[in-house]
Amino acid sequence: MKLTIIVDANPIISALLGGFSRQILFNHNFNFITTYYTLNEVRKYIPYIAKKADVSEEYILSALELIPLKVYQNTEYSSFLPKAKVLITDQKDVDILALALKFEYPLWSNDLHFENIPNIKLMKTKDFV
């Protein structure tokens, strides 16, 4: 049985930059899920990623579409948004935290502010090595 992991924006951005996260995201031992909000956050960095990787923005957008992610609308975890807003200071991470609270799957993020949140199993990229 595959382990389902919730993915924050930073591992996705790292994968698009060619980092180790790319290998993890295409590992068939895992199912990866995220939110539409998170993908929109990643899309804001497309110009930066394209410049850094010396490729077109269209190329990066195509690469993003290839990453095997199941994406959830906020209506699917909306009942957990109020609790998430109380638990985290960075409002950009409320949606991904609400998804983690709903499903209770591990959350893959390198953001330190997810540490010590009750009932959240935080995974960092180094945990996959």
TIRO-2110 file (N, C-alpha, C; in Angstrom, 1 decimal):
// TIRO-2110
0.8, -1.2, 0.0, N, 1, A
0.0, 0.0, 0.0, CA, 1, A
0.9, 1.3, 0.0, C, 1, A
0.5, 2.2, -0.8, N, 2, A
1.3, 3.5, -0.9, CA, 2, A
1.0, 4.4, 0.2, C, 2, A
2.0, 5.1, 0.7, N, 3, A
1.8, 6.1, 1.7, CA, 3, A
1.4, 7.4, 1.0, C, 3, A
0.3, 8.1, 1.6, N, 4, A
-0.1, 9.3, 1.0, CA, 4, A
0.5, 10.5, 1.8, C, 4, A
1.0, 11.4, 1.1, N, 5, A
1.7, 12.6, 1.7, CA, 5, A
1.2, 13.9, 1.2, C, 5, A
1.0, 14.8, 2.0, N, 6, A
0.5, 16.1, 1.7, CA, 6, A
1.7, 17.0, 1.4, C, 6, A
1.7, 17.7, 0.2, N, 7, A
2.9, 18.4, -0.2, CA, 7, A
2.7, 20.0, -0.2, C, 7, A
3.6, 20.6, 0.5, N, 8, A
3.5, 22.1, 0.6, CA, 8, A
4.2, 22.6, -0.7, C, 8, A
4.2, 23.9, -0.8, N, 9, A
4.8, 24.6, -2.1, CA, 9, A
6.3, 24.4, -2.2, C, 9, A
7.1, 24.4, -1.1, N, 10, A
8.5, 24.5, -1.3, CA, 10, A
9.1, 23.2, -1.9, C, 10, A
8.6, 22.0, -1.6, N, 11, A
9.1, 20.8, -2.3, CA, 11, A
8.8, 20.8, -3.8, C, 11, A
7.6, 21.4, -4.1, N, 12, A
7.2, 21.4, -5.5, CA, 12, A
8.1, 22.4, -6.3, C, 12, A
8.4, 23.6, -5.7, N, 13, A
9.3, 24.5, -6.3, CA, 13, A
10.7, 23.9, -6.4, C, 13, A
11.2, 23.2, -5.4, N, 14, A
12.5, 22.6, -5.5, CA, 14, A
12.5, 21.5, -6.6, C, 14, A
11.5, 20.8, -6.8, N, 15, A
11.4, 19.8, -7.9, CA, 15, A
11.5, 20.5, -9.2, C, 15, A
10.8, 21.6, -9.4, N, 16, A
10.9, 22.3, -10.6, CA, 16, A
12.2, 22.9, -10.9, C, 16, A
13.0, 23.2, -9.8, N, 17, A
14.4, 23.6, -10.0, CA, 17, A
15.4, 22.5, -10.2, C, 17, A
14.9, 21.3, -10.2, N, 18, A
15.7, 20.1, -10.4, CA, 18, A
16.3, 19.5, -9.2, C, 18, A
15.8, 19.9, -8.0, N, 19, A
16.3, 19.3, -6.7, CA, 19, A
15.9, 17.9, -6.5, C, 19, A
16.3, 17.4, -5.4, N, 20, A
16.1, 16.0, -5.0, CA, 20, A
14.6, 15.7, -4.8, C, 20, A
13.8, 16.8, -4.5, N, 21, A
12.4, 16.6, -4.4, CA, 21, A
11.7, 16.1, -5.7, C, 21, A
12.3, 16.3, -6.8, N, 22, A
11.8, 15.8, -8.1, CA, 22, A
11.8, 14.2, -8.0, C, 22, A
12.9, 13.6, -7.6, N, 23, A
12.9, 12.2, -7.5, CA, 23, A
11.9, 11.6, -6.5, C, 23, A
11.7, 12.3, -5.5, N, 24, A
10.7, 11.9, -4.5, CA, 24, A
9.3, 12.0, -5.1, C, 24, A
9.0, 13.1, -5.7, N, 25, A
7.6, 13.3, -6.2, CA, 25, A
7.2, 12.3, -7.3, C, 25, A
8.2, 11.7, -8.0, N, 26, A
8.0, 10.7, -9.0, CA, 26, A
8.2, 9.3, -8.5, C, 26, A
8.4, 9.1, -7.2, N, 27, A
8.6, 7.8, -6.6, CA, 27, A
7.2, 7.1, -6.5, C, 27, A
7.1, 6.0, -7.1, N, 28, A
5.8, 5.3, -7.1, CA, 28, A
5.3, 4.6, -5.8, C, 28, A
6.1, 4.8, -4.8, N, 29, A
5.8, 4.2, -3.5, CA, 29, A
4.9, 5.2, -2.7, C, 29, A
4.7, 6.4, -3.3, N, 30, A
3.9, 7.4, -2.6, CA, 30, A
2.8, 8.0, -3.4, C, 30, A
1.7, 8.4, -2.8, N, 31, A
0.7, 9.3, -3.4, CA, 31, A
0.9, 10.7, -2.8, C, 31, A
0.9, 11.7, -3.7, N, 32, A
1.0, 13.0, -3.2, CA, 32, A
-0.2, 13.8, -3.4, C, 32, A
-0.6, 14.6, -2.4, N, 33, A
-1.8, 15.5, -2.6, CA, 33, A
-1.4, 16.9, -2.1, C, 33, A
-2.2, 17.8, -2.6, N, 34, A
-2.0, 19.2, -2.2, CA, 34, A
-3.3, 20.0, -2.5, C, 34, A
-3.2, 21.3, -2.3, N, 35, A
-4.4, 22.1, -2.5, CA, 35, A
-4.2, 23.0, -3.7, C, 35, A
-5.3, 23.5, -4.3, N, 36, A
-5.3, 24.5, -5.4, CA, 36, A
-4.6, 25.7, -4.9, C, 36, A
-4.8, 26.1, -3.7, N, 37, A
-4.1, 27.3, -3.2, CA, 37, A
-2.6, 27.1, -3.2, C, 37, A
-2.1, 26.0, -2.8, N, 38, A
-0.7, 25.7, -2.8, CA, 38, A
-0.2, 25.8, -4.3, C, 38, A
-0.9, 25.2, -5.2, N, 39, A
-0.4, 25.2, -6.6, CA, 39, A
-0.4, 26.7, -7.1, C, 39, A
-1.3, 27.5, -6.7, N, 40, A
-1.3, 28.9, -7.1, CA, 40, A
-0.2, 29.6, -6.5, C, 40, A
0.2, 29.3, -5.3, N, 41, A
1.4, 29.8, -4.7, CA, 41, A
2.7, 29.5, -5.5, C, 41, A
2.8, 28.2, -6.0, N, 42, A
3.9, 27.7, -6.8, CA, 42, A
3.9, 28.5, -8.1, C, 42, A
2.7, 28.7, -8.7, N, 43, A
2.6, 29.4, -10.0, CA, 43, A
3.2, 30.9, -9.9, C, 43, A
3.1, 31.5, -8.7, N, 44, A
3.6, 32.8, -8.5, CA, 44, A
5.1, 32.9, -8.7, C, 44, A
5.8, 31.7, -8.5, N, 45, A
7.2, 31.6, -8.6, CA, 45, A
7.7, 31.2, -10.0, C, 45, A
6.8, 30.9, -10.9, N, 46, A
7.2, 30.4, -12.2, CA, 46, A
8.2, 31.3, -12.9, C, 46, A
8.1, 32.6, -12.9, N, 47, A
9.1, 33.5, -13.6, CA, 47, A
10.5, 33.3, -12.9, C, 47, A
10.5, 33.3, -11.6, N, 48, A
11.8, 33.1, -10.9, CA, 48, A
12.4, 31.7, -11.2, C, 48, A
11.6, 30.7, -11.2, N, 49, A
12.1, 29.3, -11.5, CA, 49, A
12.6, 29.2, -12.9, C, 49, A
11.8, 29.8, -13.8, N, 50, A
12.3, 29.7, -15.2, CA, 50, A
13.6, 30.5, -15.4, C, 50, A
13.7, 31.6, -14.8, N, 51, A
15.0, 32.4, -14.9, CA, 51, A
16.1, 31.6, -14.3, C, 51, A
15.9, 31.1, -13.1, N, 52, A
17.0, 30.3, -12.4, CA, 52, A
17.4, 29.1, -13.2, C, 52, A
16.4, 28.4, -13.8, N, 53, A
16.7, 27.2, -14.6, CA, 53, A
17.1, 27.4, -16.0, C, 53, A
17.0, 28.7, -16.4, N, 54, A
17.3, 29.1, -17.8, CA, 54, A
16.5, 28.4, -18.8, C, 54, A
15.2, 28.4, -18.6, N, 55, A
14.2, 27.8, -19.5, CA, 55, A
13.0, 28.7, -19.6, C, 55, A
12.1, 28.5, -20.5, N, 56, A
10.9, 29.3, -20.6, CA, 56, A
9.9, 29.0, -19.5, C, 56, A
9.0, 30.0, -19.2, N, 57, A
8.0, 29.9, -18.2, CA, 57, A
7.0, 28.8, -18.7, C, 57, A
6.8, 28.7, -20.0, N, 58, A
5.9, 27.6, -20.5, CA, 58, A
6.5, 26.2, -20.2, C, 58, A
7.8, 26.1, -20.3, N, 59, A
8.4, 24.8, -20.0, CA, 59, A
8.2, 24.4, -18.5, C, 59, A
8.3, 25.4, -17.6, N, 60, A
8.1, 25.1, -16.2, CA, 60, A
6.7, 24.8, -15.9, C, 60, A
5.7, 25.5, -16.6, N, 61, A
4.3, 25.2, -16.4, CA, 61, A
4.0, 23.8, -16.9, C, 61, A
4.6, 23.4, -18.0, N, 62, A
4.4, 22.0, -18.5, CA, 62, A
5.0, 21.0, -17.5, C, 62, A
6.1, 21.3, -16.9, N, 63, A
6.8, 20.4, -16.0, CA, 63, A
5.9, 20.3, -14.7, C, 63, A
5.3, 21.4, -14.3, N, 64, A
4.4, 21.4, -13.1, CA, 64, A
3.2, 20.5, -13.4, C, 64, A
2.7, 20.5, -14.6, N, 65, A
1.5, 19.7, -14.9, CA, 65, A
1.9, 18.2, -14.9, C, 65, A
3.1, 17.9, -15.1, N, 66, A
3.6, 16.4, -15.1, CA, 66, A
3.7, 15.8, -13.7, C, 66, A
3.9, 16.7, -12.7, N, 67, A
4.1, 16.2, -11.3, CA, 67, A
2.8, 15.5, -10.9, C, 67, A
2.9, 14.2, -10.4, N, 68, A
1.7, 13.5, -10.1, CA, 68, A
1.1, 13.9, -8.7, C, 68, A
0.2, 14.9, -8.7, N, 69, A
-0.4, 15.4, -7.5, CA, 69, A
-1.9, 15.3, -7.7, C, 69, A
-2.6, 14.9, -6.6, N, 70, A
-4.0, 15.0, -6.5, CA, 70, A
-4.3, 16.3, -5.8, C, 70, A
-5.1, 17.1, -6.4, N, 71, A
-5.3, 18.5, -5.9, CA, 71, A
-6.7, 18.7, -5.4, C, 71, A
-6.8, 19.2, -4.2, N, 72, A
-8.1, 19.4, -3.5, CA, 72, A
-8.5, 20.9, -3.5, C, 72, A
-9.8, 21.1, -3.8, N, 73, A
-10.5, 22.4, -3.6, CA, 73, A
-10.7, 22.6, -2.1, C, 73, A
-10.7, 23.9, -1.8, N, 74, A
-10.9, 24.2, -0.4, CA, 74, A
-12.3, 23.8, 0.2, C, 74, A
-13.2, 23.6, -0.7, N, 75, A
-14.5, 23.1, -0.2, CA, 75, A
-14.4, 21.7, 0.4, C, 75, A
-13.4, 21.0, 0.1, N, 76, A
-13.2, 19.6, 0.6, CA, 76, A
-12.5, 19.6, 2.0, C, 76, A
-12.0, 20.7, 2.4, N, 77, A
-11.4, 20.7, 3.8, CA, 77, A
-11.8, 22.0, 4.5, C, 77, A
-12.9, 22.7, 4.0, N, 78, A
-13.2, 24.0, 4.6, CA, 78, A
-13.6, 23.9, 6.1, C, 78, A
-14.1, 22.8, 6.6, N, 79, A
-14.4, 22.7, 8.0, CA, 79, A
-13.2, 22.8, 8.9, C, 79, A
-12.0, 22.6, 8.3, N, 80, A
-10.8, 22.6, 9.1, CA, 80, A
-10.0, 23.9, 9.0, C, 80, A
-10.5, 24.8, 8.1, N, 81, A
-9.9, 26.1, 8.0, CA, 81, A
-9.8, 27.0, 9.2, C, 81, A
-10.9, 27.1, 10.0, N, 82, A
-10.9, 27.9, 11.2, CA, 82, A
-9.8, 27.4, 12.2, C, 82, A
-9.7, 26.1, 12.4, N, 83, A
-8.7, 25.5, 13.3, CA, 83, A
-7.3, 25.8, 12.8, C, 83, A
-7.1, 25.7, 11.5, N, 84, A
-5.8, 25.9, 10.9, CA, 84, A
-5.4, 27.4, 11.0, C, 84, A
-6.3, 28.3, 10.9, N, 85, A
-6.0, 29.7, 11.1, CA, 85, A
-5.5, 30.0, 12.5, C, 85, A
-6.0, 29.3, 13.4, N, 86, A
-5.6, 29.5, 14.8, CA, 86, A
-4.2, 28.9, 15.1, C, 86, A
-3.9, 27.8, 14.4, N, 87, A
-2.7, 27.1, 14.7, CA, 87, A
-1.4, 27.6, 14.0, C, 87, A
-1.6, 28.4, 12.9, N, 88, A
-0.4, 28.8, 12.2, CA, 88, A
-0.4, 30.3, 11.9, C, 88, A
0.8, 30.9, 11.9, N, 89, A
0.9, 32.4, 11.8, CA, 89, A
0.9, 32.8, 10.3, C, 89, A
1.5, 31.9, 9.5, N, 90, A
1.7, 32.3, 8.0, CA, 90, A
0.4, 31.9, 7.3, C, 90, A
-0.4, 32.9, 7.0, N, 91, A
-1.7, 32.7, 6.4, CA, 91, A
-1.7, 32.0, 5.0, C, 91, A
-0.5, 32.0, 4.4, N, 92, A
-0.3, 31.3, 3.1, CA, 92, A
-0.4, 29.8, 3.3, C, 92, A
-0.2, 29.4, 4.5, N, 93, A
-0.1, 27.9, 4.8, CA, 93, A
-1.4, 27.4, 5.5, C, 93, A
-2.4, 28.2, 5.6, N, 94, A
-3.6, 27.8, 6.2, CA, 94, A
-4.3, 26.6, 5.5, C, 94, A
-4.3, 26.7, 4.2, N, 95, A
-5.0, 25.7, 3.4, CA, 95, A
-4.3, 24.4, 3.5, C, 95, A
-3.0, 24.3, 3.3, N, 96, A
-2.3, 23.1, 3.4, CA, 96, A
-2.4, 22.5, 4.8, C, 96, A
-2.4, 23.3, 5.8, N, 97, A
-2.5, 22.8, 7.2, CA, 97, A
-3.9, 22.2, 7.4, C, 97, A
-4.9, 22.9, 6.8, N, 98, A
-6.3, 22.4, 6.9, CA, 98, A
-6.5, 21.0, 6.3, C, 98, A
-5.8, 20.9, 5.1, N, 99, A
-5.8, 19.6, 4.4, CA, 99, A
-5.2, 18.5, 5.3, C, 99, A
-4.1, 18.9, 5.9, N, 100, A
-3.4, 17.9, 6.8, CA, 100, A
-4.2, 17.6, 8.0, C, 100, A
-4.9, 18.5, 8.6, N, 101, A
-5.8, 18.3, 9.7, CA, 101, A
-6.9, 17.3, 9.3, C, 101, A
-7.5, 17.5, 8.1, N, 102, A
-8.6, 16.7, 7.7, CA, 102, A
-8.2, 15.3, 7.5, C, 102, A
-7.1, 15.0, 6.8, N, 103, A
-6.7, 13.7, 6.4, CA, 103, A
-5.8, 13.0, 7.4, C, 103, A
-5.1, 13.8, 8.2, N, 104, A
-4.1, 13.3, 9.1, CA, 104, A
-3.0, 12.5, 8.4, C, 104, A
-2.6, 12.9, 7.2, N, 105, A
-1.5, 12.3, 6.5, CA, 105, A
-0.3, 13.1, 6.8, C, 105, A
0.9, 12.6, 6.7, N, 106, A
2.1, 13.4, 6.9, CA, 106, A
2.1, 14.6, 5.9, C, 106, A
2.7, 15.7, 6.4, N, 107, A
2.8, 16.9, 5.7, CA, 107, A
4.3, 17.1, 5.3, C, 107, A
4.6, 17.2, 4.0, N, 108, A
6.0, 17.4, 3.6, CA, 108, A
6.2, 18.9, 3.3, C, 108, A
7.0, 19.5, 4.2, N, 109, A
7.3, 20.9, 4.0, CA, 109, A
8.6, 21.1, 4.7, C, 109, A
9.4, 22.1, 4.2, N, 110, A
10.6, 22.5, 4.9, CA, 110, A
10.5, 23.8, 5.7, C, 110, A
9.2, 24.2, 5.9, N, 111, A
8.9, 25.4, 6.7, CA, 111, A
8.9, 25.0, 8.2, C, 111, A
9.7, 25.8, 8.9, N, 112, A
9.8, 25.5, 10.3, CA, 112, A
8.6, 25.8, 11.1, C, 112, A
7.7, 26.7, 10.6, N, 113, A
6.5, 27.0, 11.4, CA, 113, A
5.5, 25.9, 11.5, C, 113, A
5.7, 24.8, 10.8, N, 114, A
4.8, 23.6, 11.0, CA, 114, A
5.2, 22.7, 12.1, C, 114, A
6.5, 22.9, 12.6, N, 115, A
6.9, 22.1, 13.7, CA, 115, A
6.1, 22.4, 15.0, C, 115, A
5.9, 21.4, 15.8, N, 116, A
5.2, 21.5, 17.0, CA, 116, A
3.7, 21.9, 16.9, C, 116, A
3.1, 21.7, 15.8, N, 117, A
1.7, 21.8, 15.6, CA, 117, A
1.1, 20.5, 16.0, C, 117, A
0.1, 20.4, 17.0, N, 118, A
-0.4, 19.2, 17.4, CA, 118, A
-1.1, 18.4, 16.3, C, 118, A
-0.9, 17.1, 16.3, N, 119, A
-1.5, 16.1, 15.4, CA, 119, A
-1.0, 16.3, 14.0, C, 119, A
0.1, 16.9, 13.8, N, 120, A
0.7, 17.1, 12.4, CA, 120, A
2.0, 16.3, 12.4, C, 120, A
2.1, 15.3, 11.5, N, 121, A
3.4, 14.6, 11.3, CA, 121, A
4.1, 15.4, 10.2, C, 121, A
5.1, 16.1, 10.5, N, 122, A
5.9, 16.9, 9.6, CA, 122, A
7.0, 16.1, 9.0, C, 122, A
7.1, 16.1, 7.7, N, 123, A
8.3, 15.4, 7.0, CA, 123, A
9.0, 16.5, 6.3, C, 123, A
10.3, 16.4, 6.3, N, 124, A
11.2, 17.3, 5.6, CA, 124, A
11.9, 16.5, 4.4, C, 124, A
12.4, 17.2, 3.5, N, 125, A
13.0, 16.5, 2.3, CA, 125, A
14.1, 15.6, 2.8, C, 125, A
14.9, 16.0, 3.8, N, 126, A
15.9, 15.1, 4.3, CA, 126, A
15.4, 13.8, 4.9, C, 126, A
14.2, 13.8, 5.3, N, 127, A
13.6, 12.5, 5.9, CA, 127, A
13.4, 11.4, 4.8, C, 127, A
13.4, 11.8, 3.5, N, 128, A
13.3, 10.8, 2.5, CA, 128, A
14.6, 10.1, 2.1, C, 128, A
15.7, 10.7, 2.6, N, 129, A
17.0, 10.1, 2.2, CA, 129, A
17.3, 8.9, 3.0, C, 129, A
END
